[in-house]
Structures are given as structure tokens and as C-alpha cells.
Amino acid sequence: MNIKDLIEVNPEKMSGVPLFAGTRVPIGHLFEYLEKGETLTEFLRQFPSVTHEQALGVLELSKESLLASHEIAA
């Protein structure tokens, strides 16, 4: 999935906070749910406008970014 299929940043929607594309759900909500010990399934139940593929795509992008940063630092 392309990053534009996953993440939308628009100053006119939710003050420019990064959102799941096509929704009004901030990306940060996913991380907050996971930090609190909630499951991905529970997050998706609470935010049905976010697809399973979008949530997994955002997690994969985060993982890739973290691993790429670590490789540069090593």
C-alpha cells in the first residue's frame, strides 16, 4: 500500500493532524490504543472507518522507519 493510501494530512481536517486516509481518525489513536494494551481488533471495532489493511500498513511503515533509522545509527 502506498503511503498516500494510508495517511492523509490536510490542514482543513482535524487541524492537520495525520489521519488514516479517507477518515477523520488520527493515526495517533492507533498507537494510543496499543500502548494501553488494547488489541488491533478492538481499535478497528471502535473506528470502523479504518480498514484492517490501513492499520497494518501504518504499523508496517512505522516499523520500516524505525529499522531504517536504527541501521543508519549503527
ABEGO torsion letter per residue (X at the ends): XBAAAABBBBAABGGGBBBBBGBABBAAAAAAAAAAGBBAAAAAAABAABBAAAAAAAAAAAAAAAAAAAAAAX
